[in-house]
Amino acid sequence: MRNWITASLLAVATTASLAGALRAAAPADDPKAARATVVTVTATDFAFQAPDTIAAGRTTLRLVNKGPEHHHIWLIKLEQGKTLKDLVEATKTPGPLPKWAVDVGGPNTPEPGGEASATLDLEAGSYVMACVIPSRDGQPHFMKGMFKGLTVAPRRGVQQAGKTAAPATDVVMTLDDYDFRLSSPITSATKSIKFVNVAEQTHEAVILKLDPGTTAQDFLQAIEKPQGPPPGALVGGVTGIAKGRTVEMPTTFTPGEYALICFVPDAKDGKPHIAHGMVKQFSVK
């Protein structure tokens, strides 16, 4: 993920930076509104259809996948007045992105034809929305043009992002180096999960339901050396979030075996976090 911007993205950045989008007017809203504003993002092969500007505050990103391939939303906040062009320049140097490029998260991939949602507290500023999933030809989707600038404008009369009262969640999933910890067992039902990253590194959570009689290791081996469909189905999760960030989302669980996986490259050795043991299998009764 950390070096995903290429020359194709640079060409776009030199003609239109995110800073130019900040001219949008900030809307006024009911100051008592605590519910999330729903923003629908339609994914196709290979583009996002989404607003250029949204209002700050509690926001649900609803990802509708209309492409035949898997897609997700990986949201990065550009701080210190940085722009998309600055982000492009930063990725020319190997290694982690600078501290002003903050992984905010978003809905991880549903199956093609499906949808997934994630709720975040978004501060005003400039963001980049990208899909970093590899295509069938091995090329990441952002290299095919699947990225989009997003401006989050101040919203008058509403509490600052992070200050609004969020509804209670059923399960808190803590992401750490290199583990997933659940506040309580997940049972069969639609669950509201809060993902919290307490680690110094960015982490994601890919949730998949395993085929009967298979394990998480079977799934990983199948995608490493594909010889047909892997033994499991993606049911969502959260894309990369930086330390201290939280994302909430509903997820429907039916009885069976599930796995949690983090594919984010390690900041020290570049290996995916699964190589450091960040995979957990669990049962839903």
LOTOR-704520 format. One record per atom (N, C-alpha, C, O): x, y, z. Coordinates in steps of 0.2 Angstrom, whole numbers, plus 5000, padded with zeros to 4 digits. Layout:
REM residues N
XYZ...
//
This chain:
REM residues 285
500449945000500050005000500450065000500250114997501050065003501350125005501750164999501850224999501850124993502050154987501650154981501850134976500950164982500550144977500350204972500050184967500650264973500550314968501050314962501650304964500850304956501350304950501250354946500950414947501650354940501650404935501050424933500850484931500550384932499850394930499550444935499150484932499650434941499350474946499650544946499350594947500350544945500650604945500450654939500350714940500250624933499950664928499350694930499250754928498950664934498250694936498450754941498150804941498950734946499050784951499350844948499150904951499750844943499950914940499450954937499651014936498850924935498350964932497850984937497451034936497750954942497150964947497350944954497350884955497550984959497650964965497050964970496550994968497050934975496450934980496351004983495751014984496851044983496751114986496251154982495951194985496251144975495751174971495051164973494651204972494951104976494251084978493951124984493351114985494451154988494251184994493751244993493551274998493651264987493251324986492451314987492051354988492251244988491551234989491351264996491651265001490751284995490351315001490251265007490051205005490251285013490151235018489351245020489151295021489051185020488351185022488151195029488551185033487551225030487351235037486851175039486451155034486851145045486451085047486251095054486451145058485751055056485551055062486051035067486350985067486251085072486751065077486651005081487050985084485950985082485850925086485950865082485850805085486050865076486150805072486750765074487250785074486550705077487150655079487150595074487650565074486650585070486650535065487150545059487350605058487450495056487950495051487550525044487050505043487950555041487750575034487950515029488550505029487550495025487750435021487950465014487650505011488550445012488850465006488950395002489350355004488550394996488650334992489250334987489250384984489650284987490150284982490150224978490050164981490050234972489950174967490650154964490950204961490850094964491450074962491350034955490849984955491650044950491650004944492349994942492850014946492449954937493149934934493349984929493149984923493750044931494150054937494050124939494450164937493550144943493350214944492950214950492550164952492950274954492450284959491950344957492250394954491350334958490850384957490650404963490350374967490850474965490650494972490750574972490950604967490450604976490450684977491150704977491550664980491250764974491950794975492050824982492550824985491450844985491450884992490950854996490350844994491050845002490550825007490750865013491250895014490250865018490250905024490650865030490550805030491050895034491350865039490850835044490250855045491050785049490650755054490650685053491050655049490150655056490050585056489750565050489250585048490150525046489950505039489950435038490450395040489450405035489450335033489650335025489250355021490150295024490350285017490050225015490250165017489550225010489250165007489550145001489450184996489850095000490250074994489750024991489649964993489650034985489249994980489649964975489850004971489849904975490249874970489849854963489549794964489949884958489549874952490049844947489849824941490649834949491149804944491249724945491049704951491449694941491549614941492149594946492249544948492549644947493149634952493049664959492549704960493449644964493349664971493649744971494149754968493249784975493549854976493449874983492949844987493849914986493749944992493850024992494050044987493750054998493950124999494450135004494350115010495050155002495650165006495650245006495950275001495550275012495450345013496150375016496250345022496450425013497050455016496950525017496650555012497050555023496950625024497650655023498150635026497650715020498250755018498250815023497850855022498650815028498750865033499250915031499650905026499350965035499851025034499751055028500251075025499151055025499051095019499351055013499351085007499450995013499750955008499250935003498650935004499450924996499050914991499150844988499650804990498750824983498850764980499550764976499950704976499750814974500450824971500950804976501450774974500850834982501350824987501450744989501950724990500850714989500850644990501150604985501550554986501050624979501450594973502150594974502550544973502450654976503150664977503450624982503950594982503050624988503250584994503350514992503750474995502950484988502950414986503550394982503650334980503950444979504550424975505050404979505550364977505050414986505550384990505250324994504750324996505650264993505450204996505350215004505650255007504850175006504750175014504050205015503650215011503850205022503250235024503050305021503550345020502450315021502250385019502350435025502450415030502450495023502650545029502050555033501450535032502150585039501650585044501050625042500450615045501150675037500550715035500050675031499550695029500250615029499750575025499450515030499850465032498850525032498550485038498050435035497650455032498150375037497650325035497050325039497050325045496450345036495850355039495450295039494950285043495450255034495050195034494450195029494450245025494050155029493450145024493250075024493550035027492650065020492449995020492849955015493049975010493049895018493449845014493049815009492349825009493349765005492949744999492349695001492449645004491749714998491249664997491349624991491749634987490949574990490949534984490749574978490349614980490949564972490649594967489949594966489649544967489649654965488849654965488649674972488049684973489049674977488749684984488949754986489149794982488849764993489049834995489249825003489149775006489549875005489849875012489849945014489949995010489749955021489750025023490250035029490349985033490450095030490950105036490750175038490650225034490750185045490550255048491250285051491550255055491350345049491950375052491850445054491350475051492250475058492150545060492650585056493250575057492450625051492950655046493050725048492550765048493650745049493850815050493850855043493950825038493750915043493850955037494550955034495050945038494550945027495250945024495250915018494650895015495850895015495850865009496050785010496450765014495750745006495850675006495950644999495850674994496250584999496250544993495950474994496050444999495450454990495150394990495450344985495550364979495650284987495950244982495750174983495550154988495850134978495750054978496450024977496750034971496749994981497449964981497449884979497949854980496849864978496749784977497049774970496949804965497449714970497749694963497249674959496749634961497249684952496849664947497049594945497549564948496649564941496849494939497449494935497849444935497649544932498349544929498949564933499449574931498749574940499249584945499349664946499749684951499049704942499149774943498649804947498049794947498849844953498449874957497949914954498049954949497349924957496749964953496950034953496750064948497350064957497450134957497850144951497850204948498250094948498650104942498250104936498450124931497650084937497150084931496650154932496150154928496850194936496450254937495950254943495550304943495950204947495450204952495650244959495850214964495650304958495850354964495450414963495250434957495250454968494850514968495050554973495050534979495150624972495150674977494550684980493950684977494550704987493950714991494050774995494550774999493650824995493650875000493150875005492550865004493350875011492850875017492850945020493350975023492250985019492251055020491951065027491551015030492151115031491851125038491051135037490751155032490751105042490051105043489751155048489951135054489451205047489251255052488751225056488251185054488851235063488251215068488251145070487851125074488851115068488851045070489551035074490051065072489450995079490050975083490650955079490550925074491250975081491850955078491950875077491650835082492150855072492250775071492650745077493150775079492350695079492750665085492350685091492550655096491950735091491650755097490950735098490650745103490650705092489950685092489850625096490350585096489250615099489150555103488950495098488450505094489350445098489250385093488750335097488850325103488350305093487950255096488350195098488950185096488050155103488450095106488550045100488150035096489050005101489249955096489249885100489249885106489149835096489049765099489749735101489849705106490249745097490949725098491449775096491349805091491949775100492549825099493049775097493249725100493349785091493949745088494549795088494549845085495049775093495649815093496149785089496349725089496449825085497049805080497649825083497749885085498149785084498749795087499349755083499149725078499949765085500549735082500649665085500849665091500449615083500049595077499549555078499549495078498949585080498449545083497749575082497749635081497249535082496549565083496249535089496249485091495949585093495649565100494949595100494749645098494549545102493849555102493549565109493749535113493149615110492949635117492449575119492349565125492149545114491649485116491549445110491749465104491349385111491349335105490749365100490249395102490849345094490449365089489949305088490149255087489249325088488749275087488349285081488449335078487949235079487549245073487049305073486549295077487149355069486749405069487049465065487649465064486749515064487049575061487349615067486949635072487949625067488349655072488649725070488849735065488649765075488949835074489649825078489649815084490149835073490849825076491249895076491149925071491549905081492049965081492749945081492949905085493049965075493749945074494250005077494150065076494649985082495150035085495850015084495949955086496250055081496950045080497350075086497350135087497650025090498150055096498850045094499250065098499050025088499750005086500050065083499650115081500650065083501050125080500950125072501050175069500850065070500750055062500050055060499650045064499950065054499250055051499149985050499549945049498449975052498249905051497549905048497149955048497349855044496749845042496449775044496749735048495749765043495449705045495049675039494549705037495249625036494849595030494549535034494849495037493849535033493449485036493249435030492949455025493349375031493049325026492749265030492949245035492249235026491949175029492249115025492249115019492549065029492849005026492348955024491848945027492548925018492148865016492148815021492648805025491648775022491648715027492248675027492448655021492548655032493048615032493748645030494248605030493748705029494448745028494648785033494248805038495248805033495548855038495748915035495848925029495948965039496249025036496949015033497049045027497348965035497948955031497748925024498148935020497248885024497048855017496848915012497048915007496548965015496349025011497049055009497049075003497449075013498049105012498549065007498749095002498549005007498948965003498648964996498948964991497948964996497548964989497649034985497749034979497749084989497849154985498549164984498749204979499049124987499749134985499849094979500249114975499549034978499648994972498948974970498748924971498649024966497949014964497848954959498248944954497448914960497248854956496448844956496248794956496148904955495448904956495248954961495648984964494548964963494349004968494548984975494648924976494749034979494949024986494448994990493849014988494548954995494048924999493748975004493748965010493349025002493049075006492749135003492949144997492349175006492049235003492149295007492149285014492349345004492449415008491749435010491349445007491749465017491149485019491249565022490849585025491849595020491949665022492549665027493049635026492449715031493049735036493149805035492849845032493749835037493949895037494649905033495149865035494749955029495449965026495850005031495650015037496450015029496950035034496850095038496550145035496950095045496850145049497450165053497750115055497650225054498150245058498050235066497450225068498550245070498450235077498050295079498050345077497550265084497050315087496450325083495950355085496450295077495850305073495350245074495550195076494650265073494150215074493750215068493650265065493450155066492950155061492350105064492550055067491750125062491250075064490850055058490850085053490649985058490249965053489749905055489949865060489249895052488849835053489049775048489249785043489049715051489249655047488749605049488649595055488549565044488049515045488449445046488849425041488349415051488749345052488249295053487749295056488349235049487949175049488449125052489049135052488149065055488549015058489148995053488948985047489748985056490248955052490948975055490949005060491448965051492148985052492349045048492149055042492649095052492849155049493549165050493849135054493849215046494549235048494649315047494249345043495049335051495249405051495949415048496449375050496149455043496749455040496949535039496549575037497649545040497949615039498449605033498949565035498349635028498849625022499349685022499749685017499249735026499649795026500349785026500549745031500849805022501549795023501849825029501649875031502249785032502649815038503049865037503449875032503049915042503449975041504249965042504649995039504449905045505149885046505449845040505949855038505049795038505349745034504949745027505149705022504349775027503949775020503549715019503149715014503649665024503249605023502449615025502349655030501949585022501349595024501249575031501549525034500749605035500749585042500449515043500549485049500249485038500049415039500749375040500649325044501249395038501949365039502149365046502549335048501849415049502049425056501549395061501449405067501049355058500549325062499949355063499549335067499749415059499149445060498549415056498349445051498349355058497849325055497449285061497849255065496849295061496449255067495849225064495449255061495749155066495149125064494749115070494949105076494049125069493549125074492949085072492749085066492549065077491949025075491349075077491349105082490849065073490149105074489649045075489549005071489349045081488848995083488149025081487648985082
//
